[in-house]
């Protein structure tokens, strides 16, 4: 589809193209929960030149997902994300070399300590990649924390959790307990370590940049849907 509109405006939480409201692919009203998110989504539509490229409209895509995929059954969607509590990246540590072990402890222990205090949970740490079950109470309490989020936050959490591999880092982002850059660095620690020692080829760098763009868009969406900004 090519751009067919001249003017993009915002009214009543929705985005209008030449006065006509934008709808989701399933023809549901695209009504955003905050004025800030509505303005950001409108900016994506204003930036379109020629063909519409959904990959360049990440906020619009996340909004569509919140309305169409998540809002009808948020509990089911939340349960899928909560399953990451059983295999959280931060719980799987290297046993050597000593420098990597120390760096993991430096970057991964603080968010785990935050989660312990915030949710009254315990974590079982393991070395290597063999699955290590987490305490049932930990999994249940983190699942409750995810289930407490609405469709808009869950839409942002989905790419953040899958990209970082860490439910703990993702929940810390939701509660402003960690900066987005610090969370990303923690999630990419092992890859960064390998690149420092063996270098990074062009394809890996391109893939990393694509993942970072997706992550940054999800974090922006999360911030723009902040409950404190909502008026409806």
Secondary structure as UniProt FT lines:
FT   STRAND          8..11
FT   TURN            12..13
FT   STRAND          14..17
FT   TURN            18..19
FT   STRAND          20..21
FT   TURN            25..26
FT   HELIX           35..46
FT   HELIX           54..56
FT   HELIX           58..65
FT   HELIX           66..70
FT   HELIX           71..73
FT   HELIX           74..82
FT   HELIX           83..87
FT   HELIX           89..91
FT   STRAND          92..93
FT   HELIX           98..119
FT   STRAND          126..127
FT   HELIX           136..147
FT   HELIX           151..164
FT   HELIX           167..174
FT   TURN            175..176
FT   HELIX           180..187
FT   HELIX           189..198
FT   HELIX           202..224
FT   HELIX           227..229
//
